[in-house]
Amino acid sequence: MGNDRSLNQIVGGILGAVFVLVGGIGFLVSGGHAAMGHDGGHVLGIFEVNVAHNVVHLAVGAALIAGAIMGAAASRAVNAVVGGVYLAVGLAGLFLLGTDLNVIALNGADNALHLVVGALLLILGLRFGRATTNEGNRHA
């Protein structure tokens, strides 16, 4: 991504690629586990995933990449929406651990990462790229 890209596009594109990569890697470690359920394989030995969780990662990654490609305004909107959803998932995950409602194999490390990534994307999407910021109207 060149100099003509906004901060939202750059971060959204990079995080999107990471999500797609993690989703793909997740399929390598989630074999032998139910497609949906409270346990799964572990990415990097820390983050628990199952097939449903991997599909979510692929979809989120694709959305972030699509937003980055579509332009600064689209990227800003996608980042804000994904950030808000990830914050909600991180918060909900705190209450889902150890229950049958935890169908995407969330664990404590997942919840912490979801909260951090959610906050980053939400702040980025809501704050950066507006006319009152350093990015200015050029990237709106």
KOLDO-767820 format. One line per field, with one value per atom (N, C-alpha, C): residue number from 1; residue in three letters; atom name; x, y, z. Coordinates in pm, 1 decimal, always signed. Layout:
resi = NUM,...
resn = ALA,...
name = CA,...
x = X,...
y = Y,...
z = Z,...
This chain:
resi = 1,1,1,2,2,2,3,3,3,4,4,4,5,5,5,6,6,6,7,7,7,8,8,8,9,9,9,10,10,10,11,11,11,12,12,12,13,13,13,14,14,14,15,15,15,16,16,16,17,17,17,18,18,18,19,19,19,20,20,20,21,21,21,22,22,22,23,23,23,24,24,24,25,25,25,26,26,26,27,27,27,28,28,28,29,29,29,30,30,30,31,31,31,32,32,32,33,33,33,34,34,34,35,35,35,36,36,36,37,37,37,38,38,38,39,39,39,40,40,40,41,41,41,42,42,42,43,43,43,44,44,44,45,45,45,46,46,46,47,47,47,48,48,48,49,49,49,50,50,50,51,51,51,52,52,52,53,53,53,54,54,54,55,55,55,56,56,56,57,57,57,58,58,58,59,59,59,60,60,60,61,61,61,62,62,62,63,63,63,64,64,64,65,65,65,66,66,66,67,67,67,68,68,68,69,69,69,70,70,70,71,71,71,72,72,72,73,73,73,74,74,74,75,75,75,76,76,76,77,77,77,78,78,78,79,79,79,80,80,80,81,81,81,82,82,82,83,83,83,84,84,84,85,85,85,86,86,86,87,87,87,88,88,88,89,89,89,90,90,90,91,91,91,92,92,92,93,93,93,94,94,94,95,95,95,96,96,96,97,97,97,98,98,98,99,99,99,100,100,100,101,101,101,102,102,102,103,103,103,104,104,104,105,105,105,106,106,106,107,107,107,108,108,108,109,109,109,110,110,110,111,111,111,112,112,112,113,113,113,114,114,114,115,115,115,116,116,116,117,117,117,118,118,118,119,119,119,120,120,120,121,121,121,122,122,122,123,123,123,124,124,124,125,125,125,126,126,126,127,127,127,128,128,128,129,129,129,130,130,130,131,131,131,132,132,132,133,133,133,134,134,134,135,135,135,136,136,136,137,137,137,138,138,138,139,139,139,140,140,140
resn = MET,MET,MET,GLY,GLY,GLY,ASN,ASN,ASN,ASP,ASP,ASP,ARG,ARG,ARG,SER,SER,SER,LEU,LEU,LEU,ASN,ASN,ASN,GLN,GLN,GLN,ILE,ILE,ILE,VAL,VAL,VAL,GLY,GLY,GLY,GLY,GLY,GLY,ILE,ILE,ILE,LEU,LEU,LEU,GLY,GLY,GLY,ALA,ALA,ALA,VAL,VAL,VAL,PHE,PHE,PHE,VAL,VAL,VAL,LEU,LEU,LEU,VAL,VAL,VAL,GLY,GLY,GLY,GLY,GLY,GLY,ILE,ILE,ILE,GLY,GLY,GLY,PHE,PHE,PHE,LEU,LEU,LEU,VAL,VAL,VAL,SER,SER,SER,GLY,GLY,GLY,GLY,GLY,GLY,HIS,HIS,HIS,ALA,ALA,ALA,ALA,ALA,ALA,MET,MET,MET,GLY,GLY,GLY,HIS,HIS,HIS,ASP,ASP,ASP,GLY,GLY,GLY,GLY,GLY,GLY,HIS,HIS,HIS,VAL,VAL,VAL,LEU,LEU,LEU,GLY,GLY,GLY,ILE,ILE,ILE,PHE,PHE,PHE,GLU,GLU,GLU,VAL,VAL,VAL,ASN,ASN,ASN,VAL,VAL,VAL,ALA,ALA,ALA,HIS,HIS,HIS,ASN,ASN,ASN,VAL,VAL,VAL,VAL,VAL,VAL,HIS,HIS,HIS,LEU,LEU,LEU,ALA,ALA,ALA,VAL,VAL,VAL,GLY,GLY,GLY,ALA,ALA,ALA,ALA,ALA,ALA,LEU,LEU,LEU,ILE,ILE,ILE,ALA,ALA,ALA,GLY,GLY,GLY,ALA,ALA,ALA,ILE,ILE,ILE,MET,MET,MET,GLY,GLY,GLY,ALA,ALA,ALA,ALA,ALA,ALA,ALA,ALA,ALA,SER,SER,SER,ARG,ARG,ARG,ALA,ALA,ALA,VAL,VAL,VAL,ASN,ASN,ASN,ALA,ALA,ALA,VAL,VAL,VAL,VAL,VAL,VAL,GLY,GLY,GLY,GLY,GLY,GLY,VAL,VAL,VAL,TYR,TYR,TYR,LEU,LEU,LEU,ALA,ALA,ALA,VAL,VAL,VAL,GLY,GLY,GLY,LEU,LEU,LEU,ALA,ALA,ALA,GLY,GLY,GLY,LEU,LEU,LEU,PHE,PHE,PHE,LEU,LEU,LEU,LEU,LEU,LEU,GLY,GLY,GLY,THR,THR,THR,ASP,ASP,ASP,LEU,LEU,LEU,ASN,ASN,ASN,VAL,VAL,VAL,ILE,ILE,ILE,ALA,ALA,ALA,LEU,LEU,LEU,ASN,ASN,ASN,GLY,GLY,GLY,ALA,ALA,ALA,ASP,ASP,ASP,ASN,ASN,ASN,ALA,ALA,ALA,LEU,LEU,LEU,HIS,HIS,HIS,LEU,LEU,LEU,VAL,VAL,VAL,VAL,VAL,VAL,GLY,GLY,GLY,ALA,ALA,ALA,LEU,LEU,LEU,LEU,LEU,LEU,LEU,LEU,LEU,ILE,ILE,ILE,LEU,LEU,LEU,GLY,GLY,GLY,LEU,LEU,LEU,ARG,ARG,ARG,PHE,PHE,PHE,GLY,GLY,GLY,ARG,ARG,ARG,ALA,ALA,ALA,THR,THR,THR,THR,THR,THR,ASN,ASN,ASN,GLU,GLU,GLU,GLY,GLY,GLY,ASN,ASN,ASN,ARG,ARG,ARG,HIS,HIS,HIS,ALA,ALA,ALA
name = N,CA,C,N,CA,C,N,CA,C,N,CA,C,N,CA,C,N,CA,C,N,CA,C,N,CA,C,N,CA,C,N,CA,C,N,CA,C,N,CA,C,N,CA,C,N,CA,C,N,CA,C,N,CA,C,N,CA,C,N,CA,C,N,CA,C,N,CA,C,N,CA,C,N,CA,C,N,CA,C,N,CA,C,N,CA,C,N,CA,C,N,CA,C,N,CA,C,N,CA,C,N,CA,C,N,CA,C,N,CA,C,N,CA,C,N,CA,C,N,CA,C,N,CA,C,N,CA,C,N,CA,C,N,CA,C,N,CA,C,N,CA,C,N,CA,C,N,CA,C,N,CA,C,N,CA,C,N,CA,C,N,CA,C,N,CA,C,N,CA,C,N,CA,C,N,CA,C,N,CA,C,N,CA,C,N,CA,C,N,CA,C,N,CA,C,N,CA,C,N,CA,C,N,CA,C,N,CA,C,N,CA,C,N,CA,C,N,CA,C,N,CA,C,N,CA,C,N,CA,C,N,CA,C,N,CA,C,N,CA,C,N,CA,C,N,CA,C,N,CA,C,N,CA,C,N,CA,C,N,CA,C,N,CA,C,N,CA,C,N,CA,C,N,CA,C,N,CA,C,N,CA,C,N,CA,C,N,CA,C,N,CA,C,N,CA,C,N,CA,C,N,CA,C,N,CA,C,N,CA,C,N,CA,C,N,CA,C,N,CA,C,N,CA,C,N,CA,C,N,CA,C,N,CA,C,N,CA,C,N,CA,C,N,CA,C,N,CA,C,N,CA,C,N,CA,C,N,CA,C,N,CA,C,N,CA,C,N,CA,C,N,CA,C,N,CA,C,N,CA,C,N,CA,C,N,CA,C,N,CA,C,N,CA,C,N,CA,C,N,CA,C,N,CA,C,N,CA,C,N,CA,C,N,CA,C,N,CA,C,N,CA,C,N,CA,C,N,CA,C,N,CA,C,N,CA,C,N,CA,C,N,CA,C,N,CA,C,N,CA,C,N,CA,C,N,CA,C,N,CA,C,N,CA,C,N,CA,C,N,CA,C,N,CA,C,N,CA,C,N,CA,C,N,CA,C,N,CA,C
x = +84.7,+0.0,+88.5,+67.0,+154.6,+119.6,+184.7,+167.9,+29.6,-45.2,-176.7,-284.7,-246.5,-340.6,-352.7,-471.9,-494.3,-444.7,-433.3,-393.9,-494.5,-623.4,-725.4,-705.3,-672.4,-650.1,-526.9,-421.2,-297.8,-318.6,-371.8,-392.7,-498.4,-607.1,-711.4,-658.8,-579.1,-521.7,-426.0,-341.2,-245.3,-317.9,-409.0,-483.2,-569.8,-624.0,-702.9,-618.8,-497.6,-407.7,-372.1,-351.1,-319.8,-438.7,-560.0,-678.8,-693.9,-671.2,-680.0,-573.8,-453.4,-345.6,-379.7,-426.9,-462.9,-579.5,-675.6,-786.4,-737.7,-645.5,-589.6,-509.3,-424.8,-344.6,-435.9,-544.8,-638.7,-690.7,-709.6,-757.0,-652.6,-526.2,-420.3,-418.8,-468.1,-461.1,-596.5,-705.4,-837.0,-892.6,-816.0,-860.8,-880.8,-978.7,-1006.9,-1100.8,-1135.3,-1228.3,-1358.5,-1465.3,-1595.3,-1587.3,-1663.4,-1664.0,-1711.2,-1804.1,-1853.2,-1852.5,-1806.1,-1802.8,-1706.5,-1699.0,-1619.3,-1472.1,-1428.2,-1283.8,-1238.2,-1106.5,-1050.4,-899.6,-837.9,-692.3,-638.8,-506.9,-445.2,-349.5,-372.6,-280.9,-174.9,-49.8,+64.8,+64.8,-8.2,-14.4,-95.0,-159.6,-228.2,-375.1,-402.2,-537.0,-615.6,-729.1,-809.0,-899.9,-906.7,-988.9,-1055.9,-1168.9,-1232.7,-1271.9,-1338.8,-1371.8,-1453.3,-1553.5,-1636.8,-1553.4,-1463.0,-1376.2,-1286.5,-1236.3,-1151.4,-1228.2,-1352.2,-1435.2,-1459.2,-1481.6,-1497.8,-1371.0,-1254.6,-1129.0,-1115.3,-1148.1,-1139.1,-1235.4,-1358.3,-1458.0,-1418.4,-1370.3,-1327.8,-1208.0,-1113.8,-997.8,-1037.8,-1128.8,-1176.4,-1245.4,-1325.6,-1395.2,-1295.6,-1195.1,-1094.2,-1015.7,-978.3,-905.1,-993.0,-1118.8,-1210.5,-1227.3,-1243.7,-1255.5,-1131.2,-1014.9,-888.8,-877.7,-922.9,-916.0,-1017.0,-1134.1,-1241.6,-1216.2,-1124.9,-1093.2,-1096.4,-1056.5,-1041.3,-1172.9,-1279.4,-1408.2,-1461.2,-1452.1,-1498.1,-1413.9,-1284.1,-1194.8,-1224.2,-1247.6,-1279.6,-1407.8,-1509.5,-1636.3,-1620.5,-1550.9,-1530.6,-1451.4,-1345.9,-1265.1,-1350.3,-1434.2,-1518.7,-1618.8,-1682.3,-1781.3,-1714.1,-1606.0,-1535.5,-1483.1,-1431.9,-1383.4,-1493.1,-1609.7,-1721.7,-1767.3,-1773.8,-1814.2,-1710.4,-1582.8,-1478.6,-1476.4,-1503.8,-1516.7,-1632.7,-1744.1,-1860.4,-1830.0,-1761.8,-1725.6,-1628.3,-1532.6,-1438.1,-1507.7,-1602.1,-1677.6,-1768.3,-1839.7,-1928.2,-1847.7,-1730.2,-1645.9,-1609.3,-1600.7,-1570.2,-1676.5,-1799.5,-1911.6,-1941.5,-1886.1,-1915.7,-1821.1,-1703.6,-1607.2,-1669.5,-1651.2,-1703.5,-1851.1,-1915.8,-2058.1,-2078.8,-2196.1,-2230.0,-2252.5,-2265.7,-2283.7,-2152.6,-2042.1,-1911.0,-1888.8,-1953.3,-1951.0,-1831.0,-1752.7,-1635.8,-1505.3,-1509.7,-1389.6,-1308.4,-1375.1,-1303.9,-1231.5,-1117.1,-1048.5,-1004.2,-938.6,-898.4,-807.3,-713.7,-622.3,-699.3,-796.8,-880.9,-954.1,-1013.5,-1090.3,-1002.9,-883.0,-792.2,-755.5,-722.8,-686.2,-804.8,-923.0,-1041.7,-1067.2,-1048.1,-1066.5,-964.6,-840.1,-734.2,-756.1,-777.7,-797.9,-926.3,-1029.9,-1155.5,-1137.9,-1070.1,-1047.3,-963.4,-857.8,-770.8,-849.6,-925.2,-999.6,-1111.6,-1179.7,-1287.7,-1233.2,-1128.0,-1066.5,-1015.1,-948.1,-894.5,-1006.5,-1113.3,-1223.4,-1301.6,-1316.6,-1394.7,-1314.0,-1186.2,-1106.3,-1020.6,-960.8,-864.6,-929.1,-892.6,-945.4,-1055.2,-1097.4,-1197.6,-1129.5,-1207.5,-1153.9,-1080.9,-1111.0,-1048.5,-915.1,-874.1,-748.7,-639.0,-522.2,-409.3,-425.8,-507.0,-527.1,-606.4,-697.0,-770.6,-866.8,-923.9,-1022.0,-963.4,-834.0,-770.0,-803.6,-823.6,-848.8,-993.0,-1079.3,-1217.6,-1298.2
y = -117.9,+0.0,+123.2,+210.5,+324.5,+441.7,+554.0,+675.3,+737.1,+698.7,+755.6,+685.6,+592.3,+520.1,+586.6,+581.0,+636.9,+539.0,+587.9,+502.6,+389.3,+419.0,+315.5,+207.3,+245.5,+148.0,+62.5,+125.7,+51.8,-48.9,-1.2,-90.1,-195.3,-154.9,-250.6,-357.3,-316.9,-413.6,-510.1,-457.2,-543.0,-638.3,-585.0,-672.2,-772.2,-729.3,-821.2,-938.3,-910.0,-1017.0,-1109.5,-1051.6,-1133.0,-1222.7,-1168.4,-1248.3,-1363.8,-1337.1,-1443.3,-1549.5,-1506.8,-1600.8,-1685.3,-1620.9,-1692.8,-1788.7,-1744.9,-1833.9,-1958.3,-1940.7,-2055.2,-2146.0,-2087.4,-2166.3,-2240.3,-2177.0,-2239.0,-2372.6,-2385.5,-2512.3,-2622.7,-2584.7,-2683.9,-2740.4,-2663.9,-2707.0,-2747.0,-2723.5,-2751.0,-2887.1,-2965.2,-3100.0,-3185.3,-3274.2,-3360.4,-3298.6,-3173.3,-3104.9,-3080.3,-3064.0,-3033.4,-2900.7,-2889.6,-2765.1,-2648.0,-2674.5,-2573.7,-2636.4,-2561.9,-2613.1,-2534.8,-2568.3,-2488.7,-2524.3,-2624.6,-2647.9,-2668.0,-2651.8,-2662.5,-2672.3,-2656.6,-2656.2,-2521.1,-2511.4,-2387.2,-2329.9,-2205.5,-2131.0,-2070.0,-2089.2,-2042.0,-2099.5,-2208.8,-2270.5,-2192.1,-2084.3,-1994.2,-1974.7,-1938.5,-1898.4,-2019.7,-2045.4,-2162.5,-2133.2,-2228.9,-2212.3,-2344.0,-2332.8,-2446.4,-2400.0,-2483.9,-2449.1,-2319.9,-2306.1,-2185.4,-2060.5,-2069.9,-1958.0,-1922.7,-2025.6,-2002.0,-1931.2,-1972.0,-1908.9,-1762.1,-1733.2,-1593.9,-1515.1,-1571.5,-1501.7,-1473.0,-1571.4,-1550.6,-1441.4,-1442.7,-1342.7,-1202.6,-1191.0,-1060.6,-1010.0,-1097.7,-1059.3,-1010.5,-1082.3,-1041.9,-906.1,-882.2,-753.7,-639.5,-660.5,-556.0,-526.8,-630.9,-611.8,-541.1,-583.2,-518.3,-370.4,-338.5,-198.4,-119.5,-177.7,-109.9,-84.6,-178.8,-164.0,-61.0,-56.4,+31.0,+179.3,+210.4,+350.2,+386.6,+509.1,+556.0,+556.0,+604.1,+610.7,+470.6,+382.2,+244.2,+175.7,+194.8,+132.7,+183.7,+312.7,+372.3,+310.1,+294.0,+236.2,+89.3,+13.4,-128.8,-144.3,-65.4,-73.9,-44.6,+56.4,+92.2,-17.9,-73.3,-179.0,-305.0,-348.1,-467.3,-443.3,-324.3,-292.2,-301.2,-246.4,-253.1,-396.0,-474.4,-614.6,-691.4,-668.9,-739.9,-700.0,-575.2,-536.5,-611.4,-618.9,-690.1,-838.9,-898.7,-1040.6,-1061.9,-970.8,-981.5,-973.3,-881.9,-868.9,-989.7,-1030.8,-1147.0,-1271.7,-1282.6,-1398.9,-1417.5,-1308.6,-1317.5,-1396.2,-1389.4,-1458.0,-1594.3,-1619.6,-1743.5,-1857.3,-1825.5,-1930.2,-2033.4,-2159.7,-2267.3,-2294.7,-2231.3,-2255.2,-2319.6,-2376.0,-2435.1,-2329.0,-2204.0,-2095.4,-2056.3,-2105.1,-2076.1,-2168.3,-2137.0,-2225.1,-2201.9,-2095.8,-2072.4,-2090.6,-2170.4,-2210.5,-2091.0,-1996.3,-1881.9,-1923.5,-1863.1,-1880.1,-1741.9,-1736.5,-1607.7,-1527.7,-1595.0,-1525.0,-1465.8,-1541.6,-1489.5,-1363.8,-1371.2,-1257.0,-1133.2,-1149.6,-1035.8,-977.8,-1064.4,-1016.2,-948.7,-1005.0,-943.9,-804.3,-788.1,-656.6,-555.7,-596.4,-505.7,-469.7,-570.9,-545.7,-465.1,-498.2,-423.4,-277.2,-249.2,-110.2,-37.2,-101.3,-39.9,-3.2,-99.4,-73.8,+27.6,+21.5,+117.5,+259.4,+276.0,+409.6,+457.6,+370.9,+406.8,+448.8,+367.9,+397.1,+521.7,+547.1,+663.8,+792.4,+780.9,+900.7,+945.4,+853.0,+890.2,+895.0,+996.6,+1012.4,+1115.1,+1168.0,+1274.4,+1406.8,+1502.6,+1633.2,+1704.0,+1670.9,+1740.3,+1677.4,+1568.5,+1502.3,+1541.2,+1491.5,+1518.3,+1456.8,+1347.5,+1287.8,+1382.2,+1457.6,+1560.4,+1505.8,+1598.2,+1563.4,+1483.7,+1492.4,+1423.7,+1275.7,+1215.2,+1073.4,+1041.4,+1137.5,+1114.5,+1039.8
z = +0.0,+0.0,+0.0,-93.6,-112.9,-24.0,-52.8,+26.0,+11.2,-92.2,-113.2,-30.3,+55.3,+140.3,+276.2,+332.6,+465.7,+571.7,+692.2,+803.7,+822.7,+806.2,+816.2,+711.2,+589.7,+484.4,+512.4,+557.5,+584.4,+696.9,+808.9,+923.3,+890.5,+826.8,+788.9,+694.3,+597.3,+503.8,+571.1,+658.2,+729.5,+823.5,+905.7,+997.0,+920.7,+808.2,+725.4,+677.9,+632.4,+588.4,+704.1,+822.0,+940.5,+975.3,+969.9,+999.3,+899.9,+772.7,+672.7,+698.7,+729.6,+760.5,+883.5,+989.4,+1112.2,+1085.7,+1005.2,+970.2,+897.4,+804.8,+733.3,+823.4,+906.5,+1000.8,+1097.5,+1136.0,+1228.5,+1178.5,+1046.9,+993.1,+1009.8,+1016.9,+1036.3,+1178.1,+1274.9,+1414.6,+1472.9,+1400.2,+1457.4,+1417.9,+1343.7,+1307.7,+1431.5,+1426.0,+1539.7,+1641.7,+1622.5,+1713.1,+1638.6,+1713.7,+1653.7,+1579.1,+1470.6,+1393.3,+1478.5,+1568.2,+1662.4,+1800.7,+1899.1,+2034.4,+2120.1,+2245.8,+2338.8,+2342.6,+2266.2,+2260.9,+2117.7,+2098.5,+1964.9,+1971.7,+1856.8,+1849.7,+1892.0,+1900.7,+1947.4,+1843.1,+1804.8,+1718.2,+1808.9,+1773.3,+1851.7,+1993.1,+2013.0,+2144.3,+2246.1,+2203.4,+2296.3,+2260.9,+2135.7,+2094.3,+2046.1,+2110.9,+2078.3,+1958.9,+1865.9,+1745.6,+1710.0,+1642.1,+1577.4,+1437.4,+1361.7,+1223.7,+1217.7,+1302.9,+1301.2,+1330.5,+1426.4,+1461.2,+1342.1,+1273.1,+1155.7,+1044.6,+1024.0,+920.9,+954.8,+1083.1,+1126.0,+1094.7,+1126.2,+1096.0,+946.3,+863.1,+718.3,+671.5,+722.9,+683.4,+728.9,+851.7,+903.3,+823.6,+795.6,+716.2,+578.4,+515.3,+382.4,+388.1,+491.5,+505.4,+524.6,+608.3,+631.2,+504.1,+431.5,+306.1,+203.4,+192.3,+97.6,+130.6,+257.9,+297.7,+260.4,+283.0,+250.5,+100.7,+20.5,-125.1,-174.7,-111.5,-157.4,-130.5,-40.5,-15.8,+130.9,+158.1,+295.8,+372.7,+311.0,+381.6,+410.7,+313.4,+334.1,+440.2,+435.5,+532.7,+673.0,+683.7,+813.8,+869.2,+785.2,+828.5,+867.2,+784.5,+814.3,+943.3,+959.4,+1081.5,+1205.3,+1196.7,+1311.2,+1342.7,+1240.4,+1262.4,+1317.3,+1253.1,+1301.2,+1442.6,+1468.6,+1602.7,+1707.1,+1676.6,+1769.3,+1793.5,+1686.7,+1700.1,+1781.4,+1755.0,+1829.1,+1976.7,+2007.4,+2148.2,+2213.6,+2143.6,+2196.9,+2215.3,+2118.6,+2129.1,+2244.7,+2259.9,+2371.4,+2506.1,+2517.9,+2643.0,+2665.2,+2561.3,+2573.8,+2606.8,+2547.1,+2570.8,+2716.5,+2789.3,+2932.0,+3007.2,+2957.8,+3022.6,+2959.9,+2840.1,+2768.7,+2803.4,+2857.2,+2888.3,+2981.4,+2947.3,+3030.9,+3013.9,+2914.5,+2890.7,+2754.3,+2734.0,+2604.3,+2496.1,+2535.3,+2438.4,+2369.7,+2419.2,+2361.3,+2241.6,+2129.9,+2012.8,+1921.0,+1945.4,+1860.1,+1936.3,+2041.3,+2116.6,+2165.5,+2227.9,+2284.6,+2411.9,+2436.0,+2564.2,+2613.1,+2727.2,+2784.0,+2692.7,+2626.0,+2534.5,+2417.0,+2364.4,+2255.6,+2300.4,+2419.1,+2469.7,+2482.9,+2539.3,+2554.9,+2419.0,+2323.9,+2190.5,+2122.4,+2136.5,+2075.9,+2133.3,+2262.7,+2324.1,+2272.7,+2261.2,+2213.6,+2066.8,+1982.2,+1839.4,+1818.7,+1893.3,+1881.8,+1915.8,+2025.9,+2066.3,+1962.1,+1914.0,+1812.7,+1687.4,+1635.3,+1512.0,+1531.9,+1644.2,+1669.0,+1680.6,+1757.2,+1769.9,+1635.5,+1563.8,+1432.7,+1338.2,+1334.4,+1243.6,+1279.9,+1409.5,+1451.0,+1455.4,+1480.8,+1505.6,+1387.3,+1317.7,+1214.4,+1076.8,+1000.9,+866.6,+856.5,+967.3,+965.4,+930.1,+889.1,+846.7,+960.3,+1084.3,+1197.0,+1239.3,+1171.1,+1205.4,+1108.1,+1132.1,+1044.3,+906.9,+896.2,+763.7,+676.0,+734.8,+661.0,+557.8,+478.7,+378.2,+263.0,+245.1,+133.7,+133.1,+251.5,+260.3,+298.8,+300.3,+344.5,+246.5
